[in-house]
Amino acid sequence: MTRVKPRVRLSVRAVILRGGRLLLVNAWPGDESDLWCVPGGGVEPHASLPDNLIREIHEETGIAIRVGDPCLVNEFHDPESGIHQVDIYFRATALALPKGVWIDTEGVVNRQRWVTRDELQALRFKPDSLPEVAFGGSGLLYDPLELYAR
């Protein structure tokens, strides 16, 4: 029997600050998980990373963005399922917010919220370096391989 080697999934994510608050999303059905992250998603071939990010953020949140510089490379894996994902985080600026309540067009994100640094610390979030990336210094960070947490 030939075992199929799992591939690494590439994803892009946006660190969007507005009025000192960071945009977070929850992408688990209902209340299945209390884990929060910044919005983003899988990269589709033949489109640039910024173009993928603009598409993903609009699908998930309805927000139009301008993509800035990369700020974090994070990778995680789940030994049980074989998931191994590399996320490239970019700083982004919100250009336009949706009017009214936004429903994710792909049905992935079920909740979103804007949080301060203190509010973020009270939540369960990934990656672990998110507060430093969002509210701390500048430059590009690498967050070493971490276990997937549901």
Buried (B, 14 or more C-beta within 10 A) or exposed (E): EEEEEEEEBBBBBBBBBEEEBBBBBBBBEEEEEEBBBBBBBEBEEEEEBBBBBBBBBBBBBBBBBEBBEBBBBBBBBEEEEEEBBBBBBBBBBBEEEEEEEBEBEEEBBBEBEBBEBEEBEEBEBBBEBBBBBBBEEEEEBEBEEBEBEE
